[in-house]
Amino acid sequence: MCDRLAGRHTGVVVGRFAPSPTGDLHLGNLRTAALAWLAARARGDDFIVRMEDLDRIQSSLDIEVAQLHDLARLGIDWDGPVVRQSERFDRYEAAIDQLTRSDLVYDCFCSRREIREEVAAASQAPHGPPGSYPGTCRRLTDDERAERRRGGRRPALRLRTDGQRIQFDDRVHGTVSGVVDDVVLRRNDGVPAYNLAVVVDDASQGVNEVVRGDDLLSSTPRQIHLQELLGYTRPTYVHVPLVVDDDGERVAKRREAPLTLIDLAAGGVGPGDVVAWIASSLGHAARPGITLRDLVSGFEPEGIPTDPCALPAFARQK
């Protein structure tokens, strides 16, 4: 891989972009990556890219290379080698062992369907964000767990919580609070879960500012709670409003209009046009030839608009 894609390492890591290599980056991904890069570079700090490739079925090295190439085409560089979660399972298992020694881990045999049905039938919603686990397996006896194993059920591992309310300050959304639930730590196929992996990785890589889409805002209390249990330092959070279409639908769910650099190139739209749109979404004049480097000076996350970001005209269905 060329030097530009390999990156360089200069010191303390601060910012990061952590995509899943399961598909080409769309305009929403690219804008979030640019804002994370701007936040780090505006303070003269390091910026890393991490591949969250826990899904070994859909993840692809070819997609990873394509994503890195798209970032570079926008003018986004990074420091140090690209880290892959698939190569860090030992770190996640060590964190699970630490939580297990504190009697904070239990087996969960529930399927997603069973959880949905129990939540729907409950007279009171479980603590935590939408889809929170209702605690079905928390109090299983040893005999009940053994019976489920004999029936061929493989358990996931969950974190035992007490419905703690976590409050944090977000540099875009202000003060946010939420209740934590019994989050999955390891899936029943043996793969570490996202919420655990991201916490372990941010801590071990020295990340102290997390810039990402605000669809993850409700997961942040869970992650902060895990940080506290594992003795990690809490990073600063910047949750960026998502890019949406005219109907308010997030672009990740759209398929009708061109939303990747490859799609846009077929219509004569280049990376420079995308950078100009990102600049205009931050209140800058979208002058020809503007680069992300031009936006570094004076960039502050507090200046990011709090409303969802509209798709540019060049990406809307004609």
N, C-alpha and C positions, 0 to 999 in steps of 0.2 A: 504494500500500500504506500502511496506517495507520502512525502513528508507532511504535506498540508493536511492530509486525512489522518496521519498518525498523531499530529499535534505536537505540543511541547510542554514541558513541565517547568514552572518557574517559582513555585512556592506554595503558600497556603491556599487551599481550595475554598471558594466561597459559593459561587453559583453553579447551577447544573441544569441540564436538559436531559430527560430520561424517557425516551420513547420506547414503545414496544415494536420490535421489527417484524410486524405482522402485515404491513401494508404501507404503501407510499404515504408520505406526509402530506396532509391537506393544508389548506390555507389557515385553518385554525391552529393546527400544530405549529406551522411555520411562524405565525405571529407570536405565539407563546414562546417559542424558542428564541425569537429575536428579542423579546422583552426580557427574558431571563439573561440573555447575553448582554444586553444594554445595562441592566442593573449591576452586573458584575464589573463590566468594563468601565462604567462611569465612576466606580470607586477605585479603579486600577487593580482590581482583584482577579484571581484566577477563575476559570470557567471550565467545567468538565462536561463530557457526554457519557452517559451510562445507558447501556442497552438492557431494558427490562424484559429479558427473553425467557421468563419462567415457563411460558407456554411453548414446549419443545415441539409440538405438532405444527403450529402455525408459524412459529418464528423461523426466519430464514436469513442466512448469511448474505445472500444476494440482496435481500431487502435492506439489511443493515447497511451494506455498502451504498445502496441507492439513497438511503436517508442521509448518510454522512455527506454524500455528494451534493444533495439538495441544500443542506445547511451551508456547505462551502460556497455554493453558487450565490447564496444570499449575502455572503461576506461574514458568516459566522465561523470563527475559529475556536479552538479549545486547547486546553493544557493537559499534557500527559496522555497516556494511552486510553482508548475506549475500554471501559470495564463492562463485563457481561455478568448478569446475575446467575446464569447457568453455571458459571465457574466458581460460585461463592457459596454453595450449599453448606459447606462446613461451618461457615460463619453463622448461618441461620440456625443450624442445629445446635450450635453452642449457645445461642440466645434462648432457644427453646429449653435446653437443659437447665439454664440458669433460672428460668421461670418455673420449671418443673420442681426444682429443689426448693422453691418458695411455696410449693403447693398451690400454684396458680394455673395449672393446666389440667384439662380433663378430656376424656374421649367423647366424641359426638358421632352418633350413628345416623343422624337425620339426613334425609335427602332434601334437595331444594324444594321439591314438590311438597314434602311433608311439612317443611317449615312454612311455606306459603299457606298451606291449608290450616295449620295451627294458628298462625297470625290472623287469618281471616275469621276463624271461629272464636277467637279470644274476645272476652268482654272488654278488655283493656289492652291497648297497644303496648308492646314491649318497650322498655327504655332504649333510647338511642335513635339514630337516624332511620329513615324508611328502610324496611327490609331487615331490621335488627332481629337477632336471634332471640326467641322467647325463653330460652333456658331449659328446653325439654330434657336434655341428657345430664343436666347438672347434678341431679341427685340419684342417678342410677346406682343400684347396689352392685357389688362384685358379681353376684349371680346373674343379674340382668345384663351386665356387660358381657359376661361369658356366654350367655344364651345368644346374644346378637352376633357374637363372633362365630359361634357354632353354626349360625344360620348363614354364614358367608359374608356378613357385613364387615367392611373395613372402616375403622373410625377415622374421622378427621380429629385434629387437636384444636381445642378452643381455650381462650384465656378466660379465667374466672374473674369476673368483676362484680362490683357492688353498685352499679348504676351511678358511678361518680360523674359529677358535672365538671367539665373542663372549660376554662375560659382562656382565650388568647387574643392578642392584638394582631390584626391583619393590616398590612400597609395600604391596602385598597379598600377593604370593607369595614375597617375599624374594629371595635370589640365584638368578638363572636364567642358564643358558648354552645356547648352541646353535651349530651349525656352519652357515655360509652356503654357498649354492649359487650357480650362475650364473643369477641371477634375470632375468626379462624386464624390459627398460627401455621398449621400444616394441613393441606388437603388430604382426602382419603386415598389419593394416589401417591402420596409421599412427597408431593411438591410443596415447598414453602409458599405461604400465602403472601399476597402483595403487601398488605399492611405491615407485616413483620419485616419482609425483605427491604422495603424502602426505608424503614427506620434504621435497620442495621447498617445499610449501605451509606445513608447520609451521615451517620455517626462515624463510621470507619473511614470514610473518604474526606472527612473534615468539612462537609457542607454546612454552612451556617446561614444560608439564605435560600429558601425554597420558593421558586416562582413557577406556578403551574395554573392550569385552568380551574375556574371556581366551581366546576362540577365535583371537585374533590374537597370542597370546603367542609362538607359534613363528615368526611373521614378523618379530618385533622384531629379532633379530640381523641379518637382512638389511638392515633399515632403518637400524640403527645403523652397519653397515658402509658403507652409502651416505653417511650423514652424515659419517663420517670422511673418505671419499674426496673429498667435495665441500667439506670445510672447515666444516661446520656444527657448532653446539653441540648436544650430546646433551640432550634433554629428560628430565624425570623421568617414569617410567611407573607407571601404576596400572591393572592389568588386572582387571576386575570379573568375578567368576563369573557365568555365564549363568543365566537363568531357565529352569527345566525343569519338565516335568509329572511325574506320579506314577511314570512309567516311566523317568525320567531323560532324556527326549527334549527337546532344546532347542526353545523355543517357535517359533523361526523355521520349523521343519518341521511344525508342527501346523496342522491346518485344521479340526478338529472342534469347537473351542470358541471363544467370542468373545474376541479378543485385542487389538482396537483400540478406541479411544475411541468410534468410531461403533458398533461391534458391541456394546460394553458398554452404551451409552446405550439401545439397544433393549430391554435387560433391566432398565432402571432404575438402572444403575450410572453414577455421574458421576465427573468428574475428582477431586473431593474424596475419593471412595472409593479411587481409585488412589493418591493422595498418602498416604492413611492406610496403605495396604498397603506402600508404599515405606518409610514411617516404621517400621512394624513389622518390616520386613526388616532394618532397621538396629538393632533392639533398643529402639525407642521405643514407648511406649504409643500405640496407634492411636486416639487420642481424636477425637471428632467435631470438625470444623472445623480440624484441624491443617493447617498450610500448609508448603510447602518452606522458606519464610523462617523458620519456627519451628525448623527443623533446622540452620540455618547455624551458630549459636553452638556452638563446641566440636567441630564436625565434623572428623574426621581420617580420611583414607583407610585408615590402618592399622587402624581399627576396623571396616572392612567385613568381614563374615563371609567366610571362605575357601571355604565349601561352596557348591554351586549353590543358587540361590534358588528356592523352590517357588512354583508358581503360586498365586494367592489362590483361596479357595473360590469367589468370584463368577465366576471365569473357567474353572472346571472344567466339563467336560461333565456335565450332569445325568443 
